[in-house]
């Protein structure tokens, strides 16, 4: 009888082949997992990039913006990029550290804006620590804001790119820096634009202000806060010059209503939490590095390009006039308000005693008609404006503003010194230089002061 075949070698070979298959399968799964992870990460980064490009931050000025998407996306981005990087925190600390004895450490919101950039430079030059915060929205050309950012960077002022509605970011900044003061200038500006994108005003001027106050009230120590209200709060008031004692319960625009709401909110946080709050009612600020949506700015642009401009009159054909206030005078008012701001009295969100609450007009005290403004620009630019005289539309603009600044003069020596002709001369000099324009601007501009 034949012996059974020896299967040991066959069994060993099958076990070996099975082992090889398992190893290869494991390697394949591992490789596939790595590939899947990399693809997922790449897709996530592409989605973040897509939302960053296509959906601006919360206070974006796209009339068709979807604010919920903006908020979520922006908060995700700021959490990702401002989560505690050592290099970023070092920049934040360096910028906000004062160089003079007993100097302030000031958080300036809207630091890449017109008033914000000038105020930041003034504070830094005298030895205060300044940290900027700005979301670089597209209400007007962001490249101008970036140029201001570059100017501030040359003076060692760091601007954090973020939104005042990002509470996580605000908390992070307050964790890093014990700010002594806040100069809150971030806002959705402009009267007419409120008819196109009203929610941007509510999100920035009301919700954003509340977010900032919520973080400030819980800080220890609480900072003193100076913030930008507006002459627009006087609305349909007909008493002139406008005084802080006048009623402000008839706003003529949504922008004015949000600024008036800010004053009431400031009262609430002062009363409940002991925050020191000073509101500044700005009157038509103008000057170098100004806002392109302001009349003096786009008048200059259109006149140089030979385009016609609209000069408004009231419905009953009266002159429209503004209390034009030069930027350097406004900055002196901001700094004066900061210097005289008393400390907040709360701690950890609880009020310990009465706290300072103030509001001031910052204007030039001498209204000038829009016709006179155009005449001054004609003289400076050496061009004849093509004027269309039209009735002022019912868009919330008021026909006349005139500031009484006696209260600011008494409390911190505010006294405007620049008349409109001198201020516009400095603006035009900056304008033609910044935009590289070879124009017929009068030679006398070359001899004006910076």
CORQUI-V989771 format. One record per helix or strand of 2 or more residues. SS is the DSSP state (alpha for helix, beta for strand). FROM is the first residue (numbers start at 1). TO is the last residue. Records with the same first field share a line. If there is no record, write none. Layout:
SS = FROM-TO + FROM-TO
This chain:
alpha = 8-54 + 67-81 + 86-96 + 114-125 + 142-154 + 167-176 + 192-195 + 198-218 + 231-234 + 254-273 + 295-304 + 327-340 + 370-381 + 406-412 + 420-434 + 443-447
beta = 105-109 + 129-134 + 158-161 + 181-184 + 224-230 + 277-282 + 285-286 + 308-313 + 321-322 + 325-326 + 357-362 + 368-369 + 386-391
